[in-house]
Amino acid sequence: MRPWDLTRRGCDARADLGGRKEPAGGAHASFASPEKAEALAGSSSGTILPFSFHPDLEPVVDPRVLAHPGINFNAARLDRSLALDIRDHRAHLDRTGARIHHVAARAE
């Protein structure tokens, strides 16, 4: 288990921090500071990354994300976006051993 995770959830859901701490084996879950997030992700705070390239950053994907035909994300910059077919994204997740776990609650 890595100390940090890169959580992918749908834009119509909010992060469920309480639900994140148990699978991670922790007693507390919170968002990283912008400085820590940028250092781990290697990109500007606020970008949406589909992959993790840092050894301490574990990708975790909410299964509802995988129910869509594709995902859109920032290309490590706030002014560039890419679309990725969900089959390609799923193949990458399988190759890298990413965890598929409920990490989001529906926004109310």
N, C-alpha and C positions, 0 to 999 in steps of 0.2 A: 504494500500500500504506500503510495507516494504522499508527501505532506500537502501537496496542492493539487487541485483538479481544475480542468477546463471543462465547464459544464455547458452542454448544448441543450437548449430548451426552445420551445416555440415562442414566437413573439406575442402570442395571446395568453401566455402563462407567466406566473411569477416564480422566482426561485423559492424553493422550499428548503431553507437552511436547516430547519429542524430535522427534515428527512435526510439530509446529507451527512450529518454527524455520525449516525449509527453505522451505515455501511462502511464509512471511512474509519471506524473504530475510535472515534474521538468523542470528547465530552463537549466540544464547542465547535461551531461552524460560523464563519463570517466571510464577508468579501475581503479580498486583499486590497491594500492601499493602491492607489494608481501607480505609484513608483514600483511596487512589488509586482503588480500585474504586468506592467510594461517590461520589466526585467525578465520575467518568466516567459512571456509571450513573444518578446522580441518585436513588438509592434506598438503603435500608439494606443493609449487607453481609449476604449470605446469601439475599437475595431471588433469585428465578429470573426473569429477564427474557427475553421472546421478541424484543424489538426494541431497537434502539440509537437514541438521539436525540442523542448527542454526536458532533460531526464527527470526533473522533479515535478513535472506538470502532467498529471494523468488525465487523458480524455474520458469523460463520462457523458453519455448521450441519453436523453429521455427517449423512450421508445416511441412516443407520439411524433417526434421529429421524423422518424423513419417511415411513418405512414404516408408521407407526402411524396410526390413524384420527384421532387428535387429540393435543393436548399440554395439559398443565396447568402453570400457572406462578403465581407470586405477583404480585399486582397492585401492585408496587412497595412492598409492605408485607408483613411476615411473618405478619400475621393475616388476610389476604385472598387468596383464590385464584380463578383463572378457568380455564375450559376453552376451548380454541380448536380448531375443526375444522381438520384439517391442510391441507385445500384452501385455506382462507382464509390460513393461515400461509404456505403455499407461494406464493400470489399476492402476498402482501406481500414475501416474499423476492425474488421475480422483479422486482417494481416497484422495489425499493431496490438491486438488484444485489448482494445478499448472496452470499457464496461458499459453495458446497456442497463440503465437503472432509472426508475422514476425519480426525477430530481425537480419536478415542477408541480405547481398547483395551479389550477385554472384561475385566471384573474376574475375578480368579482366586480 
